[in-house]
């Protein structure tokens, strides 16, 4: 019987080519690693080349939801940003609360991963029928609150949840974080700099898929 509570898929975004793919994750991976940080560690371990530059195209930046996120379980709504850390050169993770974790799963996936480097600033937009990279040149130089407000007004979707970087991430500060809800911050490991190095300004998620539990 297929596992419940997880969506069973991940989204892989190649910023260099612009290609976006949905991959099905075998149940055995969830059984061994659950979701969230375990799933992220499994993906990054197998797909980041040895000696990859944390600010280079081979590093993979992930946004992952928790195994029980969206099920009604208490204290299960946090999400993780993960990558090879430019601050330490090792495993990098940053934990954050708010409303972004269930937004990942409502897009039909348990995680969104980015590799490569975009030629120009972009943001990822996802809803129930669309997953696309959009031009973010007009967002360059905005702080995280300005970015959130601009995208919320531009996209005009009340379901929208946003994660973004400000000037620190754009300028590759090794202590920069990734913000959601105009103030919550995934602040550890310098992952805002990884996002900036990839020319990825924001994620804007507006999915409405149900998260189904067995009981």
Backbone bond lengths (Angstrom), bond angles and torsions (degrees), N, CA, C in turn:
res aa  C-N    CA-C-N  psi(-1)  N-CA   C-N-CA  omega(-1)  CA-C   N-CA-C  phi
1 X - - - 1.465 - - 1.521 109.42 -
2 X 1.327 119.31 132.39 1.474 120.96 179.23 1.520 111.49 -59.05
3 X 1.314 115.62 145.65 1.457 120.55 177.63 1.515 110.60 -64.23
4 X 1.335 116.38 146.86 1.449 121.67 174.04 1.521 108.81 -105.62
5 X 1.312 115.93 169.55 1.468 124.98 -179.43 1.518 112.48 79.67
6 X 1.328 118.54 -26.64 1.464 120.34 174.39 1.526 108.80 -102.89
7 X 1.332 115.51 155.91 1.466 120.34 179.24 1.519 111.65 -84.61
8 X 1.357 116.36 -20.62 1.458 120.36 174.77 1.508 115.58 83.26
9 X 1.346 117.08 7.26 1.458 120.39 -177.32 1.519 110.71 -142.31
10 X 1.328 115.81 159.18 1.456 122.01 172.20 1.533 108.37 -130.06
11 X 1.320 115.76 157.16 1.463 121.78 176.19 1.519 108.67 -107.63
12 X 1.332 116.51 128.61 1.459 122.61 177.49 1.524 108.29 -112.85
13 X 1.326 116.04 121.82 1.457 121.95 -177.96 1.526 108.79 -114.51
14 X 1.329 116.47 120.56 1.456 121.43 175.35 1.524 107.67 -97.23
15 X 1.320 116.26 105.37 1.456 120.54 -175.89 1.524 112.30 -70.48
16 X 1.313 117.63 -25.29 1.461 120.55 179.84 1.523 111.64 -69.82
17 X 1.326 116.57 -39.91 1.463 120.99 -177.61 1.525 112.87 -100.48
18 X 1.331 116.78 -19.13 1.456 120.62 -175.23 1.519 113.57 83.91
19 X 1.324 117.04 4.20 1.463 121.12 -176.62 1.527 110.81 -80.41
20 X 1.325 115.79 135.46 1.467 122.56 178.20 1.523 108.42 -122.51
21 X 1.325 116.54 125.56 1.461 121.51 -178.55 1.515 110.75 -127.14
22 X 1.319 115.65 145.66 1.467 122.08 172.59 1.522 107.81 -104.09
23 X 1.331 116.57 124.74 1.456 121.68 179.87 1.525 110.09 -112.59
24 X 1.310 115.88 137.15 1.462 121.05 173.43 1.523 109.27 -82.89
25 X 1.316 116.32 132.82 1.463 122.07 -179.47 1.533 108.55 -99.22
26 X 1.318 119.19 125.94 1.465 120.84 179.95 1.531 112.07 -60.88
27 X 1.312 116.38 145.73 1.464 120.63 178.33 1.525 111.80 -55.50
28 X 1.336 116.99 -33.70 1.463 120.00 -177.58 1.528 111.76 -61.72
29 X 1.347 116.63 -30.07 1.463 119.62 178.16 1.528 109.82 -68.61
30 X 1.329 116.65 -43.83 1.466 119.74 177.12 1.530 111.10 -65.20
31 X 1.317 116.42 -38.53 1.458 120.03 179.96 1.526 111.66 -64.52
32 X 1.321 116.96 -31.83 1.466 121.28 -179.37 1.523 112.63 -86.23
33 X 1.327 116.96 -36.93 1.466 120.24 -170.15 1.527 114.52 -123.67
34 X 1.338 117.49 1.39 1.462 122.45 -172.04 1.528 109.02 57.18
35 X 1.321 117.54 -135.13 1.463 120.78 178.34 1.520 107.17 -128.18
36 X 1.308 118.39 -151.49 1.456 120.95 175.96 1.514 112.94 55.26
37 X 1.333 115.76 -130.86 1.456 121.21 -175.60 1.530 112.01 -64.23
38 X 1.321 118.04 -33.23 1.463 120.31 178.71 1.516 111.81 -64.82
39 X 1.320 116.44 -47.29 1.460 120.81 177.04 1.523 110.18 -61.67
40 X 1.343 116.81 -42.13 1.466 121.09 -179.71 1.524 111.27 -62.22
41 X 1.326 117.11 -44.56 1.463 120.45 179.91 1.525 110.93 -61.56
42 X 1.320 116.44 -39.66 1.469 120.87 178.79 1.532 110.19 -62.55
43 X 1.309 117.50 -46.78 1.470 121.25 -178.07 1.528 110.97 -66.12
44 X 1.323 117.02 -48.82 1.462 119.99 -176.23 1.529 111.34 -66.60
45 X 1.329 117.98 -39.11 1.462 121.11 -179.09 1.530 111.27 -59.39
46 X 1.314 115.60 -39.82 1.465 119.78 -175.27 1.530 113.08 -87.37
47 X 1.327 118.53 -16.29 1.469 118.86 -170.51 1.529 115.51 -119.16
48 X 1.321 118.88 -14.24 1.460 119.17 175.08 1.524 108.30 -89.94
49 X 1.335 118.58 122.99 1.470 120.35 -179.01 1.528 111.50 -65.21
50 X 1.316 115.28 153.15 1.459 120.67 175.99 1.530 109.58 -59.26
51 X 1.328 116.13 138.92 1.473 123.46 178.25 1.529 113.63 65.77
52 X 1.326 117.38 21.14 1.467 120.36 177.17 1.528 110.26 -62.24
53 X 1.322 116.36 141.09 1.465 122.21 175.11 1.526 108.42 -71.52
54 X 1.347 118.34 122.68 1.473 119.60 -179.56 1.527 113.37 -56.84
55 X 1.342 117.30 -27.01 1.464 120.79 179.52 1.531 111.70 -103.78
56 X 1.315 116.17 14.33 1.454 121.17 -179.32 1.517 112.38 -103.04
57 X 1.331 116.73 -179.82 1.469 121.17 -174.70 1.522 114.80 -70.17
58 X 1.344 117.76 -21.99 1.463 119.74 -176.93 1.522 113.67 -80.51
59 X 1.325 117.11 -16.71 1.462 118.45 177.02 1.525 109.17 -69.74
60 X 1.305 115.75 148.01 1.465 122.01 179.23 1.527 108.17 -116.31
61 X 1.317 115.20 127.96 1.464 122.84 177.79 1.518 108.26 -106.57
62 X 1.330 116.11 125.31 1.457 119.85 -177.31 1.515 113.24 -120.35
63 X 1.322 114.74 148.85 1.470 123.46 173.09 1.516 105.65 -122.67
64 X 1.335 117.38 113.21 1.463 120.82 -170.63 1.523 110.98 -126.27
65 X 1.315 114.90 142.67 1.464 121.60 177.78 1.522 109.86 -96.94
66 X 1.318 116.55 165.91 1.451 121.24 -179.73 1.523 112.54 -83.35
67 X 1.315 115.54 158.94 1.464 121.56 -177.51 1.524 112.05 -58.01
68 X 1.332 117.24 -39.62 1.468 121.00 -176.61 1.525 113.07 -100.55
69 X 1.323 117.54 4.49 1.456 120.24 179.11 1.527 110.77 -57.23
70 X 1.320 116.09 132.61 1.455 121.58 176.42 1.507 115.26 83.05
71 X 1.346 117.48 4.94 1.471 120.37 -177.75 1.523 112.79 -96.10
72 X 1.313 117.87 -8.27 1.454 121.11 -173.56 1.510 113.19 96.10
73 X 1.336 117.66 -7.49 1.463 121.06 176.47 1.530 109.56 -66.68
74 X 1.310 116.19 139.47 1.459 120.51 -177.79 1.526 111.34 -70.68
75 X 1.331 115.71 147.05 1.474 123.46 173.49 1.530 112.67 59.18
76 X 1.320 116.88 33.45 1.467 120.05 -176.47 1.527 112.02 -119.55
77 X 1.330 117.47 19.15 1.452 120.31 -173.32 1.512 115.48 -100.20
78 X 1.314 118.59 21.47 1.452 120.28 -177.54 1.521 111.34 -94.14
79 X 1.334 115.52 155.09 1.461 120.72 178.77 1.519 108.95 -125.38
80 X 1.324 115.29 164.61 1.456 120.95 -178.02 1.521 109.39 -126.63
81 X 1.326 115.56 138.50 1.464 121.64 163.68 1.522 106.52 -99.63
82 X 1.325 116.49 137.74 1.466 121.10 -176.59 1.529 109.97 -138.94
83 X 1.324 116.53 149.45 1.467 123.14 175.51 1.520 107.38 -179.22
84 X 1.320 117.13 172.61 1.456 120.22 165.98 1.520 107.01 -69.86
85 X 1.315 116.66 126.29 1.458 120.99 -171.72 1.530 112.05 -77.46
86 X 1.350 117.53 129.29 1.462 119.73 173.71 1.527 112.06 -75.73
87 X 1.314 116.52 -13.24 1.459 121.70 -179.31 1.526 111.24 -82.22
88 X 1.335 116.96 -37.44 1.466 121.30 -175.82 1.524 113.31 -117.29
89 X 1.315 117.93 -20.01 1.454 121.30 -174.87 1.516 113.69 80.16
90 X 1.335 116.69 3.34 1.460 121.64 179.27 1.518 111.55 -118.52
91 X 1.313 114.60 -156.69 1.466 120.99 179.46 1.531 109.46 -60.33
92 X 1.328 116.44 132.06 1.458 120.73 178.37 1.511 111.25 -123.38
93 X 1.312 116.37 132.01 1.461 120.82 177.19 1.519 109.59 -144.19
94 X 1.317 116.06 149.31 1.455 121.86 176.45 1.519 107.88 -143.93
95 X 1.329 115.43 127.61 1.461 122.44 -174.55 1.520 110.22 -102.48
96 X 1.337 116.55 143.24 1.462 119.47 -177.94 1.525 109.91 -150.89
97 X 1.324 115.63 149.47 1.460 121.07 178.29 1.521 112.05 -99.77
98 X 1.333 115.95 -151.89 1.454 120.29 179.30 1.523 112.47 91.31
99 X 1.311 115.75 -151.73 1.463 121.92 -171.19 1.525 113.74 -108.18
100 X 1.325 117.94 6.62 1.464 119.81 -174.03 1.530 112.67 -79.70
101 X 1.324 118.52 -31.14 1.468 120.71 -177.61 1.523 112.40 -61.17
102 X 1.344 119.09 -52.38 1.472 117.38 176.72 1.521 112.83 -63.48
103 X 1.327 118.18 -26.89 1.465 120.67 178.48 1.525 111.01 -63.42
104 X 1.340 117.21 -34.69 1.472 120.21 176.59 1.524 109.90 -61.38
105 X 1.327 116.78 -49.26 1.462 120.40 -176.37 1.526 112.00 -69.88
106 X 1.315 116.93 -30.73 1.474 119.01 178.38 1.527 112.37 -71.33
107 X 1.333 116.39 -9.51 1.466 120.62 170.91 1.528 111.40 -87.18
108 X 1.334 116.75 3.44 1.456 121.20 175.36 1.509 115.53 90.50
109 X 1.343 116.91 10.38 1.465 120.97 -179.04 1.529 109.57 -135.54
110 X 1.329 115.22 160.64 1.460 119.99 177.08 1.518 112.15 -93.61
111 X 1.328 116.88 -13.54 1.458 120.64 -177.83 1.523 109.79 -162.06
112 X 1.331 115.11 154.38 1.457 122.30 174.50 1.523 107.41 -125.68
113 X 1.337 116.79 124.21 1.461 122.25 -178.11 1.527 110.27 -117.72
114 X 1.348 115.27 143.10 1.458 121.85 179.29 1.525 109.63 -122.34
115 X 1.329 116.67 134.56 1.452 122.67 170.46 1.529 108.13 -128.35
116 X 1.337 116.11 168.44 1.450 119.75 178.59 1.521 112.78 78.48
117 X 1.329 115.98 -174.99 1.460 123.50 178.42 1.521 108.32 -136.21
118 X 1.306 116.58 128.14 1.457 120.99 177.89 1.530 110.21 -73.37
119 X 1.331 116.58 146.04 1.463 120.83 178.20 1.520 112.25 -70.80
120 X 1.328 117.03 -22.86 1.463 121.70 178.99 1.526 108.58 -141.37
121 X 1.330 118.48 162.84 1.462 119.70 178.77 1.533 111.82 -61.59
122 X 1.327 115.35 134.12 1.460 121.11 -179.44 1.528 109.29 -138.61
123 X 1.333 114.71 164.48 1.457 120.35 165.96 1.520 108.21 -132.31
124 X 1.323 116.15 153.62 1.459 121.62 179.45 1.523 108.94 -95.20
125 X 1.327 116.09 127.60 1.464 121.16 173.48 1.523 109.09 -113.52
126 X 1.334 116.63 131.21 1.460 121.61 178.76 1.523 109.28 -136.61
127 X 1.340 116.03 132.30 1.460 120.88 167.30 1.529 107.42 -134.41
128 X 1.320 118.21 -158.61 1.467 120.17 -174.48 1.522 113.34 -70.28
129 X 1.329 117.88 -21.69 1.459 121.17 -175.92 1.520 113.80 -123.04
130 X 1.323 117.49 -9.30 1.461 121.61 -171.53 1.520 111.25 -130.94
131 X 1.318 116.06 139.66 1.465 122.64 168.37 1.519 105.57 -141.48
132 X 1.339 117.01 111.71 1.456 119.30 -175.42 1.520 111.37 -151.10
133 X 1.330 114.78 153.01 1.452 121.68 173.64 1.524 108.28 -90.80
134 X 1.338 116.09 130.66 1.454 121.44 -178.00 1.525 110.12 -120.09
135 X 1.314 115.53 152.58 1.456 121.95 -178.87 1.525 111.05 -62.01
136 X 1.344 116.19 133.08 1.460 121.39 -179.43 1.519 111.97 -122.35
137 X 1.329 117.33 19.39 1.465 119.56 -177.46 1.517 112.24 -59.20
138 X 1.337 116.81 -35.26 1.458 119.32 -179.56 1.528 112.72 -72.97
139 X 1.334 117.23 -10.09 1.463 121.14 179.29 1.528 112.65 -92.21
140 X 1.321 116.71 -12.76 1.461 120.40 -176.49 1.532 109.83 -61.89
141 X 1.349 114.99 132.61 1.461 120.74 -179.39 1.515 114.15 92.05
142 X 1.338 117.92 -11.62 1.464 120.60 177.99 1.522 109.78 -79.11
143 X 1.342 115.90 146.05 1.456 118.96 172.24 1.527 109.05 -78.65
144 X 1.324 117.06 179.90 1.466 119.62 -172.38 1.530 112.50 -68.42
145 X 1.324 118.13 -35.98 1.463 120.51 178.45 1.523 110.11 -68.50
146 X 1.318 116.81 -44.00 1.466 120.60 178.03 1.526 110.71 -61.43
147 X 1.335 116.69 -41.82 1.462 120.73 179.27 1.521 110.82 -62.67
148 X 1.331 116.12 -46.44 1.465 121.05 178.47 1.522 110.66 -58.10
149 X 1.312 117.08 -49.92 1.467 120.90 -176.94 1.530 111.57 -63.99
150 X 1.332 116.18 -40.71 1.463 120.18 -179.32 1.527 111.05 -63.22
151 X 1.348 116.65 -48.29 1.458 119.82 -178.45 1.514 111.86 -67.50
152 X 1.326 117.16 -37.92 1.459 120.46 -179.96 1.525 110.42 -62.30
153 X 1.324 116.23 -40.53 1.464 120.53 178.54 1.521 111.56 -72.46
154 X 1.321 116.78 -41.31 1.469 121.49 -176.69 1.522 111.50 -67.10
155 X 1.316 117.23 -44.51 1.460 120.95 -176.39 1.521 111.66 -81.21
156 X 1.338 116.43 -31.90 1.471 122.11 173.83 1.522 112.41 55.61
157 X 1.325 115.40 54.67 1.458 122.17 177.54 1.521 107.59 -133.83
158 X 1.322 116.85 117.00 1.455 121.25 -175.99 1.514 113.93 -65.29
159 X 1.346 118.24 -16.22 1.465 121.94 178.48 1.523 112.06 -83.85
160 X 1.314 117.96 -6.87 1.459 122.62 -169.27 1.530 112.78 -64.50
161 X 1.326 115.61 133.81 1.458 123.22 172.47 1.526 107.93 -125.64
162 X 1.324 116.22 137.56 1.453 120.89 -169.55 1.522 111.17 -127.28
163 X 1.319 116.28 138.75 1.467 123.38 167.25 1.518 106.35 -123.88
164 X 1.330 117.25 134.69 1.462 118.84 -173.46 1.528 111.04 -154.98
165 X 1.326 114.36 168.83 1.463 121.51 173.13 1.520 109.41 -114.68
166 X 1.340 114.55 160.60 1.448 121.14 174.69 1.509 110.95 -108.84
167 X 1.332 115.33 -150.62 1.467 119.58 -176.52 1.525 112.72 -66.09
168 X 1.334 117.14 -33.50 1.469 119.34 -178.92 1.524 111.20 -62.49
169 X 1.320 116.32 -46.05 1.461 119.92 177.70 1.515 112.31 -64.41
170 X 1.332 116.52 -41.52 1.467 120.36 178.57 1.527 111.55 -59.54
171 X 1.332 115.75 -35.84 1.462 120.85 -178.44 1.525 113.32 -92.83
172 X 1.334 116.04 12.98 1.465 123.84 172.86 1.519 113.26 61.17
173 X 1.312 116.76 34.92 1.456 119.91 173.01 1.525 109.09 -63.89
174 X 1.320 116.95 130.85 1.462 120.79 -176.08 1.521 113.01 -76.69
175 X 1.320 118.04 1.33 1.466 120.45 172.80 1.532 110.53 -117.55
176 X 1.321 117.46 17.82 1.463 120.47 -179.80 1.523 110.74 -80.79
177 X 1.335 115.39 148.03 1.458 121.55 -179.51 1.516 111.72 -117.35
178 X 1.330 114.58 -172.86 1.461 123.40 179.49 1.520 107.56 -121.54
179 X 1.337 117.16 127.85 1.464 121.69 -171.62 1.520 112.15 -105.93
180 X 1.328 115.50 144.55 1.463 122.99 168.24 1.520 108.18 -132.12
181 X 1.332 115.44 161.15 1.470 121.95 176.56 1.533 112.65 54.37
182 X 1.321 116.26 29.57 1.466 122.56 175.43 1.525 113.78 60.83
183 X 1.328 117.88 23.09 1.453 117.87 179.21 1.510 115.75 178.21
184 X 1.321 117.61 -22.37 1.467 119.71 175.85 1.526 108.46 -78.03
185 X 1.319 116.53 139.87 1.459 119.33 -169.90 1.525 112.52 -132.26
186 X 1.319 116.19 124.35 1.465 121.68 165.98 1.521 105.73 -83.27
187 X 1.335 116.58 96.56 1.461 120.61 -158.76 1.523 115.52 -106.11
188 X 1.312 118.75 -10.02 1.463 119.42 -173.27 1.534 112.34 -90.34
189 X 1.309 115.68 158.40 1.468 125.13 167.13 1.523 115.19 75.10
190 X 1.344 118.31 2.89 1.460 119.78 178.33 1.513 114.61 70.54
191 X 1.345 117.43 29.51 1.454 119.79 -174.36 1.520 113.00 -75.26
192 X 1.330 117.21 -17.23 1.460 119.15 171.36 1.517 111.28 -62.70
193 X 1.337 116.41 -33.64 1.464 120.65 177.50 1.526 111.30 -68.85
194 X 1.330 117.55 -36.08 1.470 120.53 176.14 1.523 109.27 -62.80
195 X 1.319 116.35 -43.13 1.463 120.78 178.61 1.528 110.28 -62.74
196 X 1.342 116.43 -42.24 1.453 120.06 178.15 1.515 112.67 -65.42
197 X 1.337 116.89 -40.44 1.459 120.99 179.66 1.520 111.65 -63.17
198 X 1.322 116.81 -28.83 1.455 121.17 179.20 1.526 112.34 -84.88
199 X 1.327 117.38 0.00 1.465 122.49 -177.20 1.525 111.05 61.79
200 X 1.327 115.75 33.23 1.460 122.40 178.59 1.525 108.20 -106.49
201 X 1.310 116.68 109.40 1.464 120.97 -175.82 1.522 112.55 -83.46
202 X 1.342 117.22 -35.46 1.466 118.46 -173.06 1.520 111.36 -162.73
203 X 1.329 114.39 161.62 1.460 123.72 164.59 1.516 106.83 -115.62
204 X 1.321 117.42 134.15 1.463 122.74 178.01 1.521 107.88 -125.93
205 X 1.327 116.85 107.86 1.460 122.12 -171.75 1.523 110.97 -113.10
206 X 1.334 115.62 131.58 1.469 120.05 -176.97 1.526 111.45 -139.20
207 X 1.341 117.32 33.78 1.457 120.84 178.78 1.520 112.07 -74.62
208 X 1.330 116.23 158.18 1.475 121.25 -179.32 1.527 111.79 -132.01
209 X 1.334 117.66 17.89 1.461 118.97 -177.58 1.527 111.40 -66.72
210 X 1.321 115.96 147.21 1.460 121.75 178.41 1.516 110.71 -76.90
211 X 1.320 115.62 146.40 1.463 122.52 174.85 1.526 106.39 -105.31
212 X 1.325 115.91 110.44 1.465 121.15 -169.66 1.526 110.93 -95.11
213 X 1.331 116.24 135.61 1.460 121.00 176.15 1.532 109.11 -114.29
214 X 1.317 115.66 154.68 1.468 120.89 -177.07 1.525 110.80 -68.68
215 X 1.344 116.20 -42.94 1.466 119.89 -175.71 1.522 107.30 -142.81
